[in-house]
Amino acid sequence: MLVETVLGNMNEPNWTDRLREARIDDFVLDQWDAQKSRIRKATSSGAELAVSLGRGVRLRDGDILAFDDATGTAVVARITLGEVMVVHLDELRGASPDLVIRSAVELGHAIGNQHWPAVVKGTTMYVPLTVDRKVMDSVMRTHAFTGISHEFVPGTEVIAYLAPHESRRLFGGADSTPHTHLPAQLN
């Protein structure tokens, strides 16, 4: 089956009733695969699906890729979020300006040198796991930043605190911000 457009999202009011009695066939993607405009993969029932979306279009969790009225089956994108390294900078409050500047520059260099995307909100930095957790932990421990600690948490615990543009930076198309799609029919 070839999908070239998203029909809607299961969280949109016009799909809620329609999907109540439908059989859902999940098309499971991780946060990085969800950013691809072209992907070929099997659904949870084993149906082979080829997605070829327009340039700049990204899948979101709950997007409806196909709906078969005859069988009452909907193919729905399910995007799983990976872990996030949460870097706590709050211990730097009240520290000397020299320590704050040095720590910020060193942390920025370490994160940037690894090409890790990051979002800073207040005194917290969020960095999605783009490599093995042990590697990220090792980088942070090797630098032994003064006044900076880190931990790893599931992305689902973080996404609610992020603005749409921030969640896109960390999770690609995995954010759950409202949007609409042009009407389309599956033949």
N, C-alpha and C positions, 0 to 999 in steps of 0.2 A: 504494500500500500504506500502510495506517495502522498505526503502532506506538504502543501505549499502555502497554506495559510492557517492561522489559528481561528477556530470558530467562535471562541469566547472563553470565559473562565468560569469554573464551577461556583465561584463566589458571587457572580453577577446574578441579580434577582431573576432575570429572564431564563437562567439555566437551573436555578435551584429546584423548581417544581419538576422540570423535565428530567432531571437526574435522580429524583427521589426514588423512582422505581427502576432506574437503569442499572445494568450490570457494568461496573467500572473495570476497565482493563488498564492497569497502570503502565505508563511508559516512564521508567525510573532512570533519572539522570543525576549525576553529582553536580555540584555547583559549577564546575569547569566545563563539563559537557553541555550544560544548559546555555552556555554563552555561544556555542557554535551554531551557525545558521544552517549548516548541513551536517547531518548525522544519520547513520543507519544502525538500527538496534532492534532487538526483539522486545515486545511488550511482556508483561508478566504472564500472559496466557500463551506466549510463544509466537505470536503474530509478528512477522517481519515488517518493520516500519522504516521508511526513508523520509526524513524531514529535510526539506529544501526551502528555507524561508528567505524572504527578501533581505537585502543588505541592511544591517542595523537592527533587525528584528530579533529579539531574544525571547526564549521561552521563560515562563514564570510558573511557579508551583500552582497547579490547578487549571492550567490552560487545557482546553478541550481541543484535541487534534483531529478527532473523527467522531461522528455519531451515526450509528446505523439504526434508522427507525424500525426496520423489519425485525431486528433482534433485540432492540433496546439496549445496545451496547455503546458505551462511550469510551474512547481512548483518552486518558487524562495524563498530562505531564505531572510527574511527582519528582520534585527536586529536593535532594537531600543536602543539607548544609554540613560542611566539615567543621572541625574544631577551629577555635580562634585563640591565639595567644593574647591574653589581656596583660598589658604592661601598666603597672601602677606607678604614677609619678607623684602621688599626693605627699609622699615623705619629703619632697623637695620644697613644699610650701614652708616658708619661713627660713629656708636655708640661705646661705650667703649668695649674692648675685653671681659671684665667680663660680661656685659649685653648680648652680642652676644652669648657667651658660655652658660650662664644661660638660655637664651630664647630658644636656640637650644635644649639643654638637656631637658628642661621642655616640649617643644612641641613634641619632639621625644618620651618622656615618655607618654604623653597624647595620642598621635596617636597610639603608639605601645601597650599601655595598652588596647585600644579598638580593637586591631587587625585589624586596617584599613590599607589597602594597600595604598601606597603613592609613588608619583614620584616627585622628586625635579629637577627643571630646573632653573638655575640661582637663582634668589631670589623669585621664585614662587614654591609652593608645590601644587600638584593636588591630591585630595582624592575623590574617587568615593563614592557616597552615598550607604552605605551598610546597613544602618538603617534609620529610619525616619529622615528627615531633621531637625526637632525640637530637636531631641536628639543630633545630631552632633553640631547644633548651641549652645545648652545648654552646651555641653562639652567645646567648645571653649570659651564661655562667662564665665563659671565658673572658668576657669584657668586665665582669664584676663591677657593674655600675653602682656608684654610691647613691643611695636614696631612691633606687629603682628596683622594684620587684616584679615578678611575672608569674602567671599561672595559665593553664589551658582549660577552656570551657567549651561546651557544645555551642555551635553557631546559633542554635535555636534560643539560647539564653541571651544572646547579644542583639539579635536583629530587631527586637522591639525598641531598643534604645537608639536606633539609627534613623536618620532622615533617609528618604528614598535614594538620593545621590550617594550617600555613604554606604548604604547596603549594596548598591550596585558596584561600588568600588571593591567591597570585600567579597561579595557573593555573586557577582555577575548578574544574571537574570533571575536570581532566586528570591528577590525581595517580593513582598506581597502587597505592594502599593496598588491602589485601584487604577484601572485603565480600561479602555474599551477597544474593541476590534470591529473592523468593518464586517457586515453580515456576509456570511459565506455558506454555501451548501456543499455537502459531501455527496458525490454520486456513487 
